[in-house]
Amino acid sequence: MKRSYFILICMLLCGSWNHYAQKVATKSGVITFEASVASFEEVKATHANVSAILNTETGSFASLALVNGFRFKVALMEEHFNENYMESATYSKATVKGVLEDFNSESLTSDFTSYNLKGTIEMHGVENELNVPVRIKLDGDALIVETNFELKPEDFDIEIPSVVANKIAQTVVVNAQYTLNKL
């Protein structure tokens, strides 16, 4: 009996969190995108209910955002975004699926480690390859995951009418942050 307690205590003390946490996830990730052009109204939105999951053994990562969850400062801009550009009634989700290259959960520390996420992004019914930098660090029992990258609306068959084309950037800057916890 004493031996089994001793073994259990040793396993708890010697093992790191990732030895027993194969998957970490969140439903409250934050994605912000900006397509502002100087001298015009800010084109920026944030979504604070993005789901994500990471398999700490394989480095497989997936994220899902419901398109109509993006919030703008101006309600009319949000309406145009959903109805005219993203057509969120038809294309309700945006997803990212991929693998963190050379990911090793055992080497994570409280300092950010850089990885490369290689996979696909699907949005507006179009799937494109994605190859973006990702930074990950330990924060207590959680993993903090951050990424910044750029997308072009035309790559997803999103048409910007010529009337507003000069008011919206041709390249959209995307920032994503996730705090992933054990399942």
N, C-alpha and C positions, 0 to 999 in steps of 0.2 A: 504494500500500500504506500509506504513512504517513497519507494522507488518510483512509482507512477506519478506522485506529486512532484518529485524532483525532476523527472523527465518533462512534465508539463511546464514547470517553471522555467527550465532551461530553454524549452522551445519558445516560450513567450519572450524571454529576455534576449535570446540570441537571434531570433528571427526578426526580420524587418517586416514592415506592413505589407510589402508587395509579395511576400511568400504565400500569403493566404488571400490576398485581394487580387483576383484575376481580372475583375471588371470594376471600373469606376465610372460614375455618370453624374449628370445634372439635368434638371429641367428648368434651370434659371440662368443659362448662359446669356451673354449680352453680345449682340452684333450691332455695330453702328456703321452706317455707310454715309459717305458724303460725295456729292457731285456738284458742289458749288462752283460758281464762276465769279470772279471779282466784279464788283459794282452791281451785282444782281442779288436778289433774295436768296438766302441760304437754302440749299437743297440738301437736307440732312435728316436722317431718321435713325431711330434706335428701337431695337426689339430686345426685351429683357426676359423672355420666356423661351429661350432656345434650348432644345434638348441635345445632349451629346453623350457619347459613351466611348470609352477607351478600354481595350483589352490590354492589360499591362504585360501579358506574356508574349503577345504577338505584335503589338504596336498598331493593331487595327483600330481605326478611329472612324466614327460616323457622327454627323450632326444634322439636325432637322429644324427648320424654321418655317412656321406657317406665315405665308407672305403677308396676310392681312394683319399681322401682329406688329408691323413696323409703325412707329408713331412719329409724326412730324409736328413741328411747332404750329403749322398752319393746316387747319382741317381740310381746306379745299385742295391743298397739295397732296394730302394723304388720299383723298378721294380720287384725284387724277392718277396718282401712283397705282392704286388698286384697280381702277376701272379701265384706264386708257393705256397704261404702260405695261404693268405686270399681269393684267387680266386675271386677278387672283380668284375670281369665281371659277375660272377654267383651270388655271395653274396654281393650285393652292399651296404647294410646298416648294421649298428650296432645300436641297440636300447636298451634303459633302460626304464622300466615302473614300477612304484611302488607308494607307499604311505609313506609319512614321518610319522612315529608313534608318536602320542601325539603332533602333530604339532599345534601350536597356534600362528597365525600371529600377534595377538594383544600383545603378550609378547616379540616380537622382539625389540632389541635395537641396538645401534652401536657396541656392543660387540657380539662376536660369541656365538650362542646357539647351542648346539649339539642335533642332532636328529638321528634316525635310519631309513634308507630307506630300506623298505622291498618290494621286487617285483621280476622282472625277467630281465635278460639281454639276448638279442638274437644277435648272431654273428656267421658268417660262417654257417648259416642254423640251428644252434643249440640253443635251449633256455634253460637257467639254472636259478635256483633261485638265488636271489641276496639279501644280507642282509649286508649293509655297513653303516658306520658312515658318517653323513653329518653335516657340520657346516654352519649356516646361520646368517647373520647380515644385519641390515639396513645401507644403505649408501645414505643419502638424500632420493630421491624417489625410489631408486633401492634396490634390494635385492642381496647380494653377497652370492653365494652358492659355497661351496668347498667340495670336497671329495677325499680321497685317499684309494685305495684298491688294492688287488692283484688278478690276474687271472692266470690260467694255460692253455696253448694252447691245451693240450690234452683234457680238459673238453669241448672244442668246435670242436673236431675232426680236429684240425689243426696239420698236420704232419710235424715234423722237420726232414729233412734227416740226417742220421747218420754222413755224411761228415761234417756238420756244427753244430751238436747237442751240442758239447762242447763249441761252440762260442756264444750260445744263452742261456740265463737263463731259467730254467725250470718254474720259476714264473715271470710273467710280472707285474711290478708296474705301476698302472694307477693313474694319477692325473687329476682331472677335476675342472675347475673354470668357473662359469657363473655369469654374471651381468644381472639380470632380471629386466625388466622395464614394467610398466603398458602397457596393450594393448590399 
